[in-house]
Amino acid sequence: MASSETTKPAVPRHIAFVMDGNGRWATRQGLPRLAGHRAGIYHVDEVARIIKSRGVRYMTLYMFSTENWRRSKEEVEGIFDLLREWLGNSAPKLRQEGIALRHIGRRQPLPTPLLEALDAACQPLDDAALTVCMAINYGGRAEITDALKHLIGSGLSGTAIDEAAISGVLYTAGIPDPDLIIRPGGEVRLSNYLLWQAAYAELYFNQVLWPDFGEEDIDRALQSYAARQRRFGGL
């Protein structure tokens, strides 16, 4: 008999994406790297609409990691400019379609113009059909570190710190853990992404670069997910 903890999934409630392959996509097109980042960032709109149409309620995107600061100043500043531009152009349209935006990650040292764009875009939306979490200046270890600092700073005793307490002060507090993490681009690792939340997530890796990751690729990932049994440690 199957364990009571075993469930056969249909549609994941929460899908998290690693937006991998933007630079390689640009190189293959004979374009500068920032052209790949532009294509990847604006591709979010299409993916969000597809995901929403499939009944998914939450989507998280790994857009800029705490390790990405190691890239050239020109590339980093270019990415931030593109994010700010995209937020100004796309956030109002997505909102009209019932898609809410939320920033997860450290605010500092993000530039003020980007923070202002994030604040403007991330206004509450009642009865959102889809919530898109933008992981910008995000790192899984940084998130856990910040959560523990918050709990200790609040005066909570060590014996009172448990999994629920930590989950309640993560950047993703109030958002269910991802059911499915999808990484296009050919790499097979999490890269410091949602380390706490990924405990029981299903993983799906694909060779297609993020800007080309379209509806058929998404449906293949959903079919793979639906064929799995999630045991959560049971039999």
C-alpha positions as CSV (number, residue, x, y, z in Angstrom):
1,M,0.0,0.0,0.0
2,A,1.3,3.5,-0.8
3,S,2.3,5.7,2.1
4,S,-0.2,8.4,3.1
5,E,2.6,10.9,2.3
6,T,2.8,9.7,-1.3
7,T,0.9,11.9,-3.8
8,K,0.9,11.8,-7.6
9,P,1.1,15.5,-8.7
10,A,-0.9,17.0,-11.4
11,V,-0.1,20.7,-11.8
12,P,2.5,22.2,-9.6
13,R,1.4,25.0,-7.4
14,H,4.8,26.7,-7.5
15,I,7.5,26.5,-10.2
16,A,10.9,28.1,-9.8
17,F,13.1,28.8,-12.8
18,V,16.9,29.3,-13.1
19,M,17.1,31.8,-16.0
20,D,20.3,30.2,-17.5
21,G,21.9,30.6,-20.8
22,N,21.3,34.3,-21.7
23,G,25.0,35.0,-22.4
24,R,25.5,31.9,-24.5
25,W,22.3,32.6,-26.4
26,A,23.7,36.0,-27.4
27,T,27.1,34.5,-28.4
28,R,25.4,32.0,-30.7
29,Q,23.5,34.9,-32.3
30,G,26.7,36.9,-32.7
31,L,25.3,39.6,-30.3
32,P,26.8,41.2,-27.2
33,R,26.0,39.5,-23.9
34,L,23.6,42.3,-22.8
35,A,21.4,41.5,-25.8
36,G,21.0,38.0,-24.4
37,H,20.1,39.4,-21.0
38,R,17.5,41.6,-22.7
39,A,16.0,38.7,-24.5
40,G,16.0,36.6,-21.3
41,I,14.4,39.3,-19.1
42,Y,11.6,40.1,-21.6
43,H,11.0,36.4,-22.1
44,V,9.6,36.3,-18.6
45,D,6.4,37.9,-19.9
46,E,5.7,34.9,-22.2
47,V,6.7,32.3,-19.6
48,A,4.5,33.9,-17.0
49,R,1.5,33.9,-19.3
50,I,2.0,30.3,-20.2
51,I,2.5,29.2,-16.6
52,K,-0.6,31.1,-15.6
53,S,-2.7,29.4,-18.3
54,R,-1.6,26.0,-16.9
55,G,-3.0,26.8,-13.5
56,V,0.3,27.4,-11.7
57,R,-0.1,30.0,-8.9
58,Y,3.5,30.9,-8.1
59,M,6.6,31.4,-10.2
60,T,10.0,32.3,-8.9
61,L,12.8,33.5,-11.2
62,Y,16.5,33.5,-10.5
63,M,17.3,36.9,-12.1
64,F,20.5,38.1,-10.4
65,S,22.4,36.1,-7.7
66,T,24.6,37.4,-4.9
67,E,27.5,35.8,-6.8
68,N,26.7,37.7,-10.0
69,W,28.4,40.8,-8.6
70,R,31.6,39.2,-9.6
71,R,30.8,39.9,-13.3
72,S,32.2,43.1,-15.0
73,K,30.8,46.4,-13.8
74,E,29.5,47.1,-17.3
75,E,27.5,43.8,-17.4
76,V,26.1,44.2,-13.8
77,E,25.0,47.8,-14.5
78,G,23.6,46.8,-17.8
79,I,21.5,44.0,-16.2
80,F,20.2,46.5,-13.6
81,D,19.2,49.0,-16.3
82,L,17.4,46.2,-18.2
83,L,15.5,45.1,-15.1
84,R,14.4,48.6,-14.4
85,E,13.3,49.1,-18.0
86,W,11.5,45.8,-18.0
87,L,9.7,46.6,-14.8
88,G,8.5,49.9,-16.2
89,N,7.3,48.4,-19.4
90,S,5.9,45.0,-18.3
91,A,4.8,45.3,-14.7
92,P,1.6,47.3,-15.5
93,K,0.6,45.0,-18.3
94,L,1.2,41.9,-16.2
95,R,-0.8,43.4,-13.3
96,Q,-3.7,44.0,-15.6
97,E,-3.7,40.3,-16.4
98,G,-3.8,39.3,-12.7
99,I,-0.1,38.7,-12.4
100,A,1.5,40.2,-9.2
101,L,5.3,40.8,-8.7
102,R,7.3,40.3,-5.6
103,H,11.0,40.9,-4.9
104,I,13.0,38.4,-2.9
105,G,16.6,39.0,-2.0
106,R,18.8,41.6,-0.3
107,R,17.9,45.2,-1.1
108,Q,21.3,46.5,-0.5
109,P,23.5,47.4,-2.4
110,L,21.1,47.4,-5.3
111,P,21.0,50.9,-7.0
112,T,18.3,53.3,-5.9
113,P,16.6,53.5,-9.4
114,L,16.2,49.8,-9.5
115,L,14.8,49.7,-5.9
116,E,12.3,52.4,-6.8
117,A,11.2,50.4,-9.8
118,L,10.8,47.3,-7.7
119,D,8.8,49.1,-5.1
120,A,6.5,50.6,-7.8
121,A,6.0,47.2,-9.5
122,C,5.6,45.1,-6.3
123,Q,2.3,46.6,-5.1
124,P,-0.2,44.2,-3.5
125,L,-2.7,42.7,-5.9
126,D,-5.8,41.2,-4.5
127,D,-6.8,37.8,-5.9
128,A,-3.7,37.5,-8.1
129,A,-3.9,34.6,-10.5
130,L,-0.2,34.3,-10.5
131,T,2.5,35.7,-8.2
132,V,6.0,36.1,-9.8
133,C,8.8,36.3,-7.3
134,M,11.9,38.0,-8.7
135,A,15.1,36.7,-7.0
136,I,17.3,39.7,-7.5
137,N,20.5,40.0,-5.4
138,Y,19.5,36.6,-4.0
139,G,21.5,33.8,-2.6
140,G,20.2,30.7,-0.7
141,R,22.9,30.9,1.9
142,A,22.5,34.6,2.3
143,E,18.7,34.1,2.8
144,I,19.2,31.5,5.6
145,T,21.9,33.7,7.2
146,D,19.6,36.7,7.2
147,A,16.7,34.7,8.6
148,L,18.8,33.4,11.5
149,K,20.1,36.9,12.2
150,H,16.6,38.2,12.3
151,L,15.4,35.5,14.7
152,I,18.4,36.0,17.0
153,G,17.9,39.8,16.9
154,S,14.3,39.4,17.8
155,G,15.3,37.8,21.1
156,L,14.0,34.4,20.3
157,S,15.8,31.7,22.3
158,G,17.8,29.1,20.6
159,T,15.5,26.3,21.7
160,A,12.5,28.2,20.2
161,I,14.2,28.3,16.7
162,D,12.7,25.6,14.6
163,E,11.9,25.0,10.9
164,A,8.6,26.9,11.1
165,A,10.3,29.9,12.7
166,I,13.0,30.0,10.1
167,S,10.5,29.6,7.2
168,G,8.5,32.4,8.6
169,V,11.3,34.9,8.2
170,L,12.8,33.8,4.9
171,Y,12.5,36.2,1.9
172,T,9.8,33.8,0.6
173,A,7.7,33.9,3.8
174,G,4.0,33.3,2.9
175,I,4.9,31.6,-0.4
176,P,4.7,27.8,-0.6
177,D,7.9,25.9,-1.3
178,P,8.5,25.2,-5.0
179,D,7.1,21.9,-6.2
180,L,9.2,22.0,-9.4
181,I,12.5,23.7,-10.1
182,I,13.3,24.0,-13.8
183,R,16.8,24.8,-15.0
184,P,17.2,25.3,-18.8
185,G,20.7,25.9,-20.3
186,G,22.3,22.5,-19.8
187,E,23.8,23.0,-16.3
188,V,22.8,20.4,-13.6
189,R,23.0,22.2,-10.3
190,L,21.1,24.6,-8.1
191,S,23.7,27.3,-7.9
192,N,22.8,28.5,-4.4
193,Y,19.1,28.9,-5.3
194,L,16.2,28.3,-2.9
195,L,18.3,25.9,-0.8
196,W,15.9,25.8,2.1
197,Q,12.8,25.7,0.0
198,A,14.1,23.1,-2.4
199,A,14.1,20.3,0.2
200,Y,11.4,18.2,-1.5
201,A,11.2,20.0,-4.9
202,E,11.2,17.9,-8.1
203,L,14.1,19.0,-10.4
204,Y,14.0,19.3,-14.2
205,F,17.0,20.1,-16.3
206,N,17.0,20.9,-20.0
207,Q,19.5,21.9,-22.7
208,V,17.4,24.7,-24.2
209,L,18.8,28.2,-23.4
210,W,16.4,30.3,-21.4
211,P,15.4,32.8,-24.1
212,D,14.4,29.9,-26.3
213,F,12.6,28.0,-23.5
214,G,9.0,28.1,-24.9
215,E,5.6,26.5,-24.5
216,E,6.6,23.1,-25.7
217,D,9.5,23.0,-23.3
218,I,7.3,24.1,-20.4
219,D,4.8,21.4,-21.2
220,R,7.5,18.7,-21.4
221,A,8.6,19.8,-17.9
222,L,5.0,19.7,-16.6
223,Q,4.5,16.2,-18.2
224,S,7.7,15.0,-16.5
225,Y,6.5,16.4,-13.2
226,A,3.0,14.8,-13.5
227,A,4.6,11.4,-14.1
228,R,6.5,11.5,-10.8
229,Q,5.4,10.4,-7.3
230,R,6.3,12.8,-4.5
231,R,7.0,10.8,-1.4
232,F,8.3,13.5,1.0
233,G,10.4,10.9,2.7
234,G,7.7,8.2,2.8
235,L,7.6,4.9,0.8
